[in-house]
Amino acid sequence: MSDHPANPKAPIYSALVDDVVEFHDKAIPSSPVGETVSKQTPEGADVLPLRCIDHVRFFVGNARQSAYFYRNAFGFDVIAYTGLETKTRHEAGYVLRQGDITFVLASPLSPQHPDSYRIIQHGDGVQDIALEVEDVTAAYRIVTERGAVGVTPPTLLEDEHGVYEYAVIRAYGDTTHSFINRDRYRGAFAPGYKPLDADRYSPRTFRPVGLRAIDHIVGNVEEGKMNEWVRFYEHVLGFSQLVSFDDKDISTEYSALMSKVVQGGGGRIKFPINEPAKSRRRSQIEEYLNFYQGAGVQHIALATDNIVETVRALRHNDVSFLRVPKAYYDMLPDRIGVIDEDLAELADLGILVDRDDEGYMLQIFTKPVEDRPTLFFEIIERHGSKSFGKGNFKALFEAIEREQARRGTL
């Protein structure tokens, strides 16, 4: 794969206000992560207090149409906008919110946008996972001292609503992490964004589906790179490893993968990291890497307090989900025991169930939401369980393989 120019300014905020930020055509360094870590995180020390995932930024071909999709299919409210009408000349952006979930959808307004290459290389996808911190300057100093590649140093944006501070570092592929602090900002989202015009959408068509928060965000990396990125999150960002799965845990007759889950922010931020494993045919991870043209975010798990009602609403909105065979539900009572939900209803909707020592969880996965088989979503409801559905892996991955076979990519 060829290197593309990447904007060293913040991928989220470089395009906010033309009068504030200059663009420079400079590639993000691509040195191996495992070799950049210069210091070790003291064991047990929370060197980088992270509050939560502030938002996820998607770079897409048509932000206006994507906003319409996520509003009408997934029940998000469109709360803010930046673009020509707000004196942003090179980018259009929409801020969407549901519960504690915030998505930012951005599109270039010309080929000169420094991130326009992403549309050709990746298609629509996640560009940045923004993390809220108490002190942006301290966070950036700590992680760059520990080996992180800085993209944008601590920067202040200010308008009539206050001061907004951010900094950016590189993660896997050309995905980035922004550090955000908005304690002194009271605007719609950030400087350059304005509340959406009231006449853009009819309130009568706004139907939230009960999504509450981001449970976890999964990244796919190249074979042999998973442990490097686990070390990055542990030693640079102060995360800890929560659980790991090898190719014996996640395999079918044809394909396999390996995964490790890291967590930070007192357990509020969870990032599973997948890599392909040797197998007879092309795994879903290899398929993703081929079509995304590199490492990136594979899926985002969205939490709900009532998965039955949420999935019913999403299906009504024509969101497509993976299906497992009926035999899965025939074996479910013996495997997971008594749960509150009606098993017949779960089977009708295609919702999966798993149990660990602390409780049970329910989950379901959409089909890819792009034409490329890359980004998809998971809907999850936890009843004490802290697991990631290990008992569902085989049935789920066989369902994915059936979709790969239909695409001719297995």
Beta strands, then each sheet from edge to edge (+ up, - down):
strand 1: 50-59
strand 2: 77-82
strand 3: 91-98
strand 4: 101-108
strand 5: 125-133
strand 6: 150-159
strand 7: 162-170
strand 8: 176-181
strand 9: 194-195
strand 10: 211-220
strand 11: 240-245
strand 12: 257-264
strand 13: 269-276
strand 14: 296-304
strand 15: 352-356
strand 16: 359-365
strand 17: 376-383
sheet 1: 6+ 7- 8+ 5+ 1- 4- 3+ 2- 9+
sheet 2: 11+ 12- 13+ 10+ 14- 17- 16+ 15-
end
